[in-house]
Amino acid sequence: MVPVVIHFGSDTYIDGVHPAAQYYERLSTAAEMPTTSTPSPGDFLQAYREVAEEGATIISIHLFETKSTLVNVARMAAKMLPELDIRVVDSQTTTLGLGLLTIAAARAAQMGKAAVEIISYLESLIPHVHIHAVIRDLTQLRRSGRVSLGQALVAGVLGIKPILYIGQGVADVVDRVRGWSRAVEQMVAMAQEKAGQARIFLAVVHTNAEDEARQLLEEVRSRFDCIETLIADAGTGVATHAGPGALGIVTMPADQVI
């Protein structure tokens, strides 16, 4: 793991390293806006060297290239280590979409599959990994410049919640629904439509809303043909833009055969 760096004034938080609770507490009270930055090539070099084994291949799977420079930094670092066989993969997604792909690749490796087979497997899965998410509060999106003050004020007064779709390298608002409960239900319906009748791996992702995420999973589990389920915090890097309280559903087909 090569984590995103979050800058909060003069303080630095490392996603997945520093306590998330401490970050969320500051996020809810601080006047300043945190920013994120891409790890340096040196961070990747260190990570690659730590996991390198003689004769082995490193498959390095990362955040979508269309929304981040991270993949390009990973490629740059890989070129700086010509003695290692490093294959960099653009997941075309984020959070637990990236997570489910990484788990799938790791399981394939444990089965003894060759690197070329694993990468081909990932390429077959990537177009079918879908994330639908609903944002509780537009404050962080407004402060980061991703929505205007006017849009945030109107949404706040009317109780409008944006629903996002993330996949295949895109991250777009696909609907706006009035009221939190109705927005969550619409998010689930959209996830069902994308998943269809396929057997899937299902993940519920959240930003500092674990209890609500667990409740959501219990409520919707029977509406999908799940082979396996997972819950996780999206990470402080995502929360920097989405704010606390966001919920998402991630689906990935389980019937793709390597």
C-alpha positions in Angstrom: 0.0 0.0 0.0 1.3 3.4 -1.0 -1.1 5.9 0.8 -2.3 9.3 -0.2 -0.9 12.2 1.8 -3.4 14.6 3.4 -2.2 18.1 4.5 -4.2 19.8 7.2 -2.5 23.2 7.7 1.0 22.4 8.9 0.0 18.8 9.9 0.2 15.8 7.7 -2.0 12.7 7.8 -1.1 9.5 6.0 -4.2 7.6 4.8 -4.4 4.3 6.5 -1.5 5.0 8.9 -2.7 7.8 11.2 -5.9 7.2 13.3 -9.0 8.0 11.2 -11.0 9.0 14.2 -8.5 11.8 14.9 -8.8 13.0 11.3 -12.6 13.0 11.2 -12.8 14.9 14.5 -10.6 17.6 13.0 -12.4 17.6 9.7 -15.7 18.4 11.4 -14.4 21.3 13.4 -11.5 22.9 11.5 -11.9 26.1 9.6 -9.1 25.2 7.1 -9.6 23.0 4.2 -7.5 19.8 4.0 -5.8 18.9 0.7 -4.5 15.7 -0.7 -1.3 15.0 -2.6 0.1 12.1 -4.6 2.8 10.0 -3.0 6.3 10.6 -4.4 8.2 8.3 -6.7 10.4 7.7 -3.7 7.5 6.3 -1.7 6.8 3.8 -4.5 10.4 2.9 -4.8 10.5 2.1 -1.1 7.3 0.0 -1.4 8.5 -1.9 -4.4 11.8 -2.7 -2.8 10.2 -3.9 0.4 8.0 -6.5 -1.4 10.5 -7.5 -4.1 11.6 -11.1 -4.3 14.1 -12.5 -6.7 12.4 -13.7 -9.9 8.9 -12.5 -8.8 6.6 -10.1 -10.5 5.0 -7.2 -8.7 1.4 -6.3 -9.9 0.8 -2.7 -8.7 -2.9 -1.8 -8.8 -3.9 1.8 -8.3 -6.5 4.6 -8.3 -8.0 5.6 -11.7 -5.7 7.5 -14.0 -8.4 9.9 -15.2 -8.8 11.4 -11.7 -5.3 11.1 -10.3 -1.6 11.3 -11.2 -0.9 8.4 -8.9 -0.7 5.7 -11.6 1.8 7.8 -13.6 4.0 8.2 -10.5 3.8 4.4 -10.0 4.9 3.9 -13.6 7.7 6.4 -13.2 9.0 4.5 -10.1 8.7 1.1 -11.9 11.0 2.4 -14.7 13.5 3.4 -12.1 13.8 -0.2 -11.0 14.6 -2.0 -14.3 15.9 -5.0 -12.3 12.4 -5.7 -11.1 9.4 -7.0 -13.0 6.7 -4.5 -12.1 3.4 -4.3 -13.9 1.3 -1.2 -13.1 -2.5 -1.6 -13.5 -5.0 1.3 -13.7 -8.0 0.0 -11.8 -10.3 2.7 -13.4 -12.0 2.9 -10.0 -11.3 3.8 -6.3 -12.0 2.8 -2.7 -13.4 -0.7 -2.4 -13.7 -1.0 -6.2 -9.9 -1.0 -6.1 -10.0 -3.1 -3.0 -12.1 -5.9 -4.5 -9.9 -6.0 -7.6 -6.8 -6.3 -5.4 -8.3 -9.1 -3.4 -9.2 -10.9 -6.7 -5.6 -10.5 -7.9 -4.2 -11.8 -4.6 -6.4 -14.9 -4.7 -5.4 -15.6 -8.2 -1.7 -15.3 -7.2 -2.3 -17.8 -4.3 -3.7 -20.2 -6.9 -0.4 -20.1 -8.7 -1.6 -18.1 -11.7 1.1 -16.3 -13.8 1.3 -12.5 -13.9 0.0 -12.4 -17.4 -3.1 -14.4 -16.5 -3.8 -12.3 -13.4 -3.6 -9.1 -15.4 -5.9 -10.5 -18.1 -8.3 -11.5 -15.3 -8.2 -8.0 -13.9 -8.8 -6.5 -17.3 -11.9 -8.7 -17.7 -13.2 -7.6 -14.3 -12.5 -3.8 -14.4 -15.4 -2.9 -16.8 -17.8 -4.6 -14.4 -16.8 -3.0 -11.1 -19.4 -0.4 -10.2 -19.6 2.0 -7.3 -22.8 4.0 -6.4 -22.5 6.4 -3.6 -24.6 9.1 -1.9 -23.1 12.2 -0.2 -24.7 13.3 3.0 -23.4 16.9 3.1 -21.9 19.0 0.3 -19.8 21.1 2.7 -16.5 19.4 1.8 -17.2 19.3 -1.9 -18.0 23.0 -1.8 -14.8 23.8 0.2 -12.7 21.8 -2.2 -14.2 23.7 -5.2 -16.1 20.8 -6.7 -19.5 22.4 -6.3 -20.4 26.1 -6.0 -21.6 27.8 -2.9 -24.9 28.4 -4.6 -25.3 24.7 -5.4 -24.4 23.7 -1.9 -26.9 26.2 -0.3 -29.8 25.1 -2.6 -29.0 21.5 -1.9 -28.9 22.2 1.9 -32.2 24.1 1.9 -34.0 21.5 -0.2 -32.4 18.4 1.4 -31.0 17.3 -2.0 -28.5 14.5 -1.9 -26.3 13.8 -5.0 -25.8 10.2 -6.1 -22.5 9.4 -7.7 -21.5 6.6 -10.1 -17.8 5.6 -10.3 -16.4 3.1 -12.7 -14.5 2.7 -16.0 -12.5 5.8 -15.2 -15.4 8.1 -14.6 -16.9 9.7 -11.5 -20.1 11.5 -12.2 -23.2 12.7 -10.4 -26.0 10.6 -12.0 -29.0 11.7 -9.9 -30.1 14.2 -7.2 -32.7 13.0 -4.7 -34.5 14.9 -2.0 -34.1 13.3 1.4 -31.4 11.0 2.7 -33.5 7.8 3.0 -34.9 8.2 -0.6 -31.4 8.9 -1.9 -30.0 5.8 -0.2 -32.8 3.7 -1.7 -32.2 5.2 -5.2 -28.5 4.4 -4.8 -29.3 0.7 -4.0 -31.8 0.5 -6.9 -29.1 1.8 -9.3 -26.6 -0.7 -7.9 -29.1 -3.5 -8.5 -29.7 -2.4 -12.1 -25.9 -2.5 -12.8 -25.4 -5.8 -11.1 -28.4 -7.4 -12.8 -28.8 -11.1 -12.0 -25.1 -11.9 -11.7 -23.5 -13.4 -8.7 -21.4 -10.7 -7.1 -18.9 -9.6 -4.5 -20.7 -6.8 -2.6 -19.0 -4.2 -0.5 -20.5 -1.3 1.5 -18.2 1.6 1.8 -18.6 4.6 4.1 -16.9 7.7 5.5 -17.0 7.4 9.3 -20.5 5.8 9.3 -19.8 2.2 10.2 -23.1 1.6 12.1 -25.2 2.9 9.2 -23.1 0.9 6.7 -23.7 -2.3 8.6 -27.4 -1.6 8.8 -27.5 -0.9 5.1 -25.8 -4.2 4.3 -28.3 -6.1 6.4 -31.1 -4.4 4.7 -29.9 -4.9 1.1 -28.0 -8.2 1.3 -31.1 -10.2 0.1 -31.6 -8.0 -2.9 -28.3 -9.2 -4.5 -26.9 -12.6 -5.3 -23.9 -12.2 -3.0 -21.1 -14.7 -2.8 -19.2 -12.6 -0.3 -19.7 -9.2 1.4 -17.4 -6.6 2.9 -17.6 -3.3 4.8 -14.9 -0.7 5.1 -14.2 3.0 5.6 -13.4 4.7 2.3 -10.4 6.3 3.8 -9.5 9.8 4.9 -8.4 10.7 1.4 -11.9 10.2 0.0 -13.5 11.8 3.1 -11.4 14.9 2.4 -13.7 15.5 -0.6 -16.9 13.5 0.2 -17.1 14.6 3.9 -18.2 12.3 6.7 -21.4 10.2 6.6 -21.2 9.2 2.9 -22.4 5.7 1.9 -21.6 3.6 -1.1 -22.3 0.2 -2.6 -19.6 -1.6 -4.7 -20.4 -4.6 -6.9 -18.1 -6.9 -8.8 -19.1 -10.1 -10.7 -18.1 -13.4 -9.0 -18.7 -15.5 -12.1 -15.7 -14.3 -14.1 -13.4 -17.3 -14.4 -9.7 -16.9 -14.4 
